[in-house]
Amino acid sequence: MNSLQRNVLALSRVLVAIIFLLNGFGVVNQAQPANELLAHGAPATLVPFLMLSGRTLEIVAGFCLAFGIYPRLAALALMLFLVPATFAAHEFWQVKDTASYTPQLVNFLKNTAMMGGLLFIAATKSQPTLLPRAPRSGGRT
């Protein structure tokens, strides 16, 4: 892998990670996802725990993805989070012929595009780190 490929791959991981980091740190309003959990039957006492768990996963996996620390595992973890979240939060098929159809469809497709990026990252074996690592010594001293 040449230098350009390493840099592009590292940059693409950072770009994918940004949305998860912003959401995890609460830059994106979390009221709507909490209400969607309640609307789908999650117990009100469990919603804060689920929200904290999801945000923690987004922050930890987002940093790992951005910095190249087990990026394939981080991408898979975010996929496992994103698939059910997408189908639960963006049910565009249930709001057909309403004003919310287009925004829900766009958000569903945005999430599927993110899933595609995460799948690409998870399938790419040779992942550069964002920060250079010290070379490993060949033997014990």
N, C-alpha and C positions, 0 to 999 in steps of 0.2 A: 504494500500500500504506500503510495507516494505521499508527500507532505500535503498537497492540495486535498487529496481524498481524506486524509486524517483530519484536517482542519474543517472541511465541509461536514464530515460525519459528526464531529464534536459540536459544531455550530448547530446542526440540525437537532441534535439531542437537547441542547439548551433551549432552542426555540419551542420544541415540543413541551419541555418541562415548565416553561413560563406560566402557562395557563393553570397547571396543577399547583404550582407554588402560590400564585396569586389567589386562587380559590382556597387553598389550604390556610393561608395567612388571613383570610377573611376580607381581602380587598374587594372581592366579589360578594355582594350581599347574600347572606346565608338564610334569610327568612323564607324565601320561596322553596328551597330544597327541604327545609324543616316542615313547612306546610304540606309539601308533596308526600313526605313520609307519613304524616298524620292522615292525609287523604287516602293513602293506600293501606291504612289499617295498622300502622305501627303504634304500639302503646305510647301514650304521651310521656310516660316515665322513662321510656327507652330512647326516645328521639334525641335528647342531648348526648347520650353515650354514642349513638350511631353517628351523629354529626361530628363529635370529637374524634371518633375512630376514623371516619372518612377523611377528615382534615389532617389528622396525624399521618395517615398513609400517603396523602397527597404531598405533604411536606417532606417526609423522609424519602419516599420514592422519587419525588421531584428533584431533590438535591442529589440523590444517587445517580439519577439519569443525567442531570446536567454535568456533574463532575466525573462521570464515567466510573463510578464505584458500583460494580455489579450491575451495569446498565441493562443487560438482558433480563435479569431477575426483576429489576425495577420496572421495566416496560411490561413484563407479564403481570406484576402486581397491579399496576395501573389499569391494565386491560381487565383484570378480574373485577376491579372496582367500577370501571367505566361501562361495561356491558350491561349489568343490571340497572345501573343508574340511568343509562340512556333509555332503556325500555320502560322504566318506571316514570321518568320525568318528562319524556317527550313523546307522549302517545298521540301523535298527529292523526292517526287513523280514527281516533275517537272524537275528534273535534272537526271533522270534515264539514264544510259549509258554514264555518264560523270564522270570526275575525282572528282567532288564535291559531288557525290551521297553518298559515304560512310561517309564523315565527316558530311554531313547534316543529314543522318539517325542516326548516333551516337549522335549528339547534340539533335535531336528530342527525341530519347529514353532517353537520360540523363534528359531532361526536364520532360518527363513523369514519370521517377523515382522520381524526386523531387516533382512532383504533388502527387504521391503516399505517400511520406513522409508527405507532408502538409495535405493530407486528413486524414492520421492516427492521426496527431497531432490535427486537427480540430475535430475529432470524439472522442478523449480521454477527458472525462469530468474532471477527477482529475489531474490537472497539477501543479506540484511543481514549486516554484519560484527558481531562481538561488541563490538569496540572501535571507537569512531568514527574516521573517517579525516579528515585535513585536506583541505579542498576544493582541487581542482586549479585552477590558473590557466588562463585561456583562451588566453593567448599566451606567447611566449617573452620573457624579459627579458634 
